[in-house]
Amino acid sequence: MTLRFRVAGAGALEFQPTQLVIAGWTGRDRAAIDHHIDELAAIGVPRPSSVPLYYRVAASLLTQAAQIEVLGPGSSGEAEPVLLRAHGRWWLTVGSDHTDRDAERAGVALSKQLCAKPVAAQAWAWDDVAARADTIGLRSEIFEHGRWVPYQHGTLASIRPLMDLATGLPADVAVADGLVLFCGTLAALPAADGRGVRPAARMRLMLVDGERTLAHEYTVTALPQVA
């Protein structure tokens, strides 16, 4: 599988993913992380064994397609900054850690393995944005009740420094060309009924650096659950 990224001022980047790691519990505010862990534990989601935690999933789940298929209606996406290792350098794009929320109660790693992971078709050289990374906006929108509504909104300052996450990778992860690292997300903005994390048939993801944006939009088709 080859992913192709447009890089401003540098043409195209062809990329063969060989490892996919998803970092979880990456917020900078430890009290907020602990509160969220308690909330999820109350609905049956297992507590993480460490913070942050690195989940290994199949690199074949990565996709730049505009449509993914999932099993049943109980999954949802979340926007994340994504680091790519290619040509001995880091590159930055945006992706969605689409996750089966029903399976999450049985195991977070399992829930992540069950869904495709959309990523954008554009990237920035990390060296070009590293000095101002905390100011980069991370946003998402979902199509809900016939219109696009904000779903996540903040900056990378809410997430641990991305290079700290990269240097903290487990020893059995080779920091080599082909590595993809999802770096965590922001809380979902609540709907009128108070729900935060929730499914949607369409989602938009964005990283915003001044007047330029990396973006991806995808639709979700729920396949029937047959017993």
KOLZA-812244 format. One record per residue (C-alpha): residue number from 1; residue in one letter; x, y, z. Coordinates in steps of 0.001 Angstrom, whole numbers. Layout:
{NUM; a; {X; Y; Z}} ...
***
This chain:
{1; m; {0; 0; 0}} {2; t; {1268; 3459; -923}} {3; l; {-38; 6712; 505}} {4; r; {588; 9910; -1440}} {5; f; {816; 13322; 191}} {6; r; {1005; 16764; -1384}} {7; v; {3648; 18851; 380}} {8; a; {3615; 22633; -154}} {9; g; {6770; 23699; -1946}} {10; a; {8088; 20128; -2126}} {11; g; {5843; 18322; -4595}} {12; a; {4617; 14852; -3695}} {13; l; {5622; 12489; -914}} {14; e; {5074; 8801; -1604}} {15; f; {4889; 6783; 1576}} {16; q; {4715; 3063; 2347}} {17; p; {3422; 2603; 5916}} {18; t; {4984; -314; 7780}} {19; q; {4067; 477; 11406}} {20; l; {1030; 2216; 12891}} {21; v; {1078; 3356; 16507}} {22; i; {-1767; 5254; 18168}} {23; a; {-854; 7227; 21269}} {24; g; {-3624; 7548; 23811}} {25; w; {-4104; 9629; 26941}} {26; t; {-1770; 12305; 25581}} {27; g; {-3256; 15445; 27137}} {28; r; {-938; 17818; 28996}} {29; d; {-3399; 18314; 31891}} {30; r; {-3000; 15190; 34034}} {31; a; {-5972; 16059; 36259}} {32; a; {-8216; 16238; 33200}} {33; i; {-6861; 12889; 31970}} {34; d; {-7565; 11257; 35329}} {35; h; {-11099; 12684; 35314}} {36; h; {-11719; 11305; 31824}} {37; i; {-10335; 7898; 32818}} {38; d; {-12800; 7851; 35733}} {39; e; {-15684; 8814; 33429}} {40; l; {-14886; 6021; 30991}} {41; a; {-14338; 3491; 33762}} {42; a; {-17848; 4272; 34983}} {43; i; {-19267; 3065; 31653}} {44; g; {-17072; -7; 31482}} {45; v; {-14027; 1148; 29503}} {46; p; {-10844; -395; 30995}} {47; r; {-8354; 1958; 32623}} {48; p; {-5059; 2451; 30759}} {49; s; {-2043; 600; 32161}} {50; s; {124; 3718; 31715}} {51; v; {-171; 7331; 30545}} {52; p; {474; 7971; 27721}} {53; l; {-195; 4561; 26225}} {54; y; {921; 3385; 22798}} {55; y; {-1449; 1055; 20934}} {56; r; {-39; -988; 18055}} {57; v; {-2512; -1590; 15220}} {58; a; {-2247; -2820; 11643}} {59; a; {-686; -343; 9193}} {60; s; {-3083; -1701; 6567}} {61; l; {-5901; 191; 8318}} {62; l; {-4581; 3519; 7012}} {63; t; {-6593; 5003; 4161}} {64; q; {-6929; 8230; 2211}} {65; a; {-10299; 7178; 802}} {66; a; {-13319; 9421; 1127}} {67; q; {-15450; 6587; 2508}} {68; i; {-14978; 3860; 5109}} {69; e; {-17151; 932; 6192}} {70; v; {-17708; -69; 9808}} {71; l; {-19702; -2783; 11537}} {72; g; {-22884; -1412; 13071}} {73; p; {-23756; 2114; 14208}} {74; g; {-21544; 2331; 17298}} {75; s; {-18317; 3870; 16000}} {76; s; {-17011; 7423; 15816}} {77; g; {-13980; 9371; 14678}} {78; e; {-11668; 11849; 16345}} {79; a; {-9217; 14278; 14781}} {80; e; {-5533; 13768; 15597}} {81; p; {-2195; 15207; 14503}} {82; v; {-309; 12416; 12738}} {83; l; {3469; 12117; 12395}} {84; l; {4965; 10222; 9447}} {85; r; {8570; 9076; 9195}} {86; a; {9882; 9217; 5623}} {87; h; {13262; 9977; 4037}} {88; g; {14761; 10097; 7519}} {89; r; {12536; 13020; 8524}} {90; w; {9228; 13646; 10273}} {91; w; {6190; 14948; 8415}} {92; l; {2867; 16136; 9843}} {93; t; {-644; 15450; 8613}} {94; v; {-4105; 15003; 10136}} {95; g; {-6085; 11800; 10598}} {96; s; {-9005; 10235; 12418}} {97; d; {-8622; 7466; 14964}} {98; h; {-12009; 6026; 14032}} {99; t; {-12946; 3622; 16833}} {100; d; {-15642; 1043; 17557}} {101; r; {-17137; 2454; 20770}} {102; d; {-19140; -683; 21549}} {103; a; {-16001; -2838; 21414}} {104; e; {-14117; -268; 23498}} {105; r; {-15747; -1673; 26612}} {106; a; {-14165; -5047; 25905}} {107; g; {-10744; -3585; 25129}} {108; v; {-9433; -270; 23805}} {109; a; {-6761; -1914; 21637}} {110; l; {-9395; -4191; 20105}} {111; s; {-11719; -1274; 19366}} {112; k; {-8974; 589; 17515}} {113; q; {-8058; -2440; 15418}} {114; l; {-11641; -2795; 14126}} {115; c; {-11867; 443; 12109}} {116; a; {-10048; 2069; 9202}} {117; k; {-7899; 5108; 10012}} {118; p; {-8485; 7967; 7529}} {119; v; {-5651; 10415; 6874}} {120; a; {-5413; 13516; 4700}} {121; a; {-3662; 13659; 1335}} {122; q; {-1563; 16686; 2325}} {123; a; {1361; 16982; 4724}} {124; w; {3789; 19547; 6109}} {125; a; {7458; 19035; 6815}} {126; w; {7741; 18893; 10598}} {127; d; {10874; 21057; 10596}} {128; d; {8823; 23851; 8987}} {129; v; {6237; 23985; 11793}} {130; a; {8035; 22606; 14859}} {131; a; {8833; 25999; 16397}} {132; r; {5155; 27043; 16396}} {133; a; {3532; 23636; 16799}} {134; d; {1558; 24623; 19914}} {135; t; {-263; 27323; 17941}} {136; i; {-1505; 24919; 15248}} {137; g; {-5265; 24453; 15428}} {138; l; {-6851; 20999; 15586}} {139; r; {-10516; 20940; 14595}} {140; s; {-13219; 18613; 13429}} {141; e; {-16826; 18870; 12335}} {142; i; {-19555; 16263; 11986}} {143; f; {-22652; 16307; 9804}} {144; e; {-25529; 16167; 12255}} {145; h; {-29243; 16875; 11818}} {146; g; {-28679; 18087; 8258}} {147; r; {-25819; 20490; 8903}} {148; w; {-22128; 20648; 9768}} {149; v; {-21509; 21304; 13466}} {150; p; {-18235; 21816; 15385}} {151; y; {-17135; 18600; 17078}} {152; q; {-13623; 19370; 18343}} {153; h; {-11780; 22680; 18585}} {154; g; {-8438; 23588; 20131}} {155; t; {-4712; 23697; 19486}} {156; l; {-1839; 21276; 19775}} {157; a; {-933; 23028; 23038}} {158; s; {-3515; 20743; 24691}} {159; i; {-1580; 17654; 23594}} {160; r; {1852; 16604; 24827}} {161; p; {4604; 17917; 22542}} {162; l; {4578; 15653; 19517}} {163; m; {8313; 15041; 19588}} {164; d; {8037; 14009; 23245}} {165; l; {5519; 11385; 22154}} {166; a; {7854; 10268; 19375}} {167; t; {10870; 9960; 21676}} {168; g; {8732; 8132; 24240}} {169; l; {7793; 5323; 21874}} {170; p; {8309; 1806; 23266}} {171; a; {11673; 202; 22547}} {172; d; {10141; -2350; 20198}} {173; v; {8918; 380; 17818}} {174; a; {11551; 1153; 15210}} {175; v; {11791; 4880; 14491}} {176; a; {12365; 4296; 10803}} {177; d; {10840; 5164; 7461}} {178; g; {7306; 3806; 7306}} {179; l; {6339; 4647; 10891}} {180; v; {3003; 6408; 11469}} {181; l; {2202; 7875; 14891}} {182; f; {-1250; 9193; 15785}} {183; c; {-620; 11682; 18585}} {184; g; {-3865; 12046; 20509}} {185; t; {-6979; 14145; 20346}} {186; l; {-9207; 16741; 22007}} {187; a; {-12457; 16330; 23905}} {188; a; {-15637; 16299; 21849}} {189; l; {-17887; 19341; 22118}} {190; p; {-21254; 18307; 23588}} {191; a; {-24432; 18234; 21544}} {192; a; {-27626; 19915; 22737}} {193; d; {-28573; 16727; 24583}} {194; g; {-25232; 16682; 26390}} {195; r; {-23632; 13838; 24417}} {196; g; {-19944; 14299; 23645}} {197; v; {-18400; 11389; 21757}} {198; r; {-21026; 10246; 19259}} {199; p; {-21313; 8670; 15806}} {200; a; {-21826; 10614; 12600}} {201; a; {-22192; 9643; 8961}} {202; r; {-19735; 12329; 7787}} {203; m; {-16699; 13940; 9391}} {204; r; {-14208; 16686; 8532}} {205; l; {-10715; 16926; 10040}} {206; m; {-8436; 19967; 10013}} {207; l; {-5014; 21185; 11102}} {208; v; {-4793; 24958; 10792}} {209; d; {-1489; 26822; 10618}} {210; g; {-2199; 30504; 10065}} {211; e; {-3892; 30792; 6671}} {212; r; {-3121; 27270; 5485}} {213; t; {-5009; 24105; 6341}} {214; l; {-4567; 20361; 6091}} {215; a; {-7999; 18794; 5744}} {216; h; {-9781; 15540; 5062}} {217; e; {-13443; 14633; 4833}} {218; y; {-14878; 11143; 4895}} {219; t; {-18207; 9374; 5077}} {220; v; {-19057; 6321; 7151}} {221; t; {-21178; 3409; 5968}} {222; a; {-22475; 1182; 8770}} {223; l; {-22686; -2461; 7736}} {224; p; {-25443; -4601; 9291}} {225; q; {-24595; -6652; 12338}} {226; v; {-25650; -10208; 11557}} {227; a; {-25805; -12783; 14332}} 
***
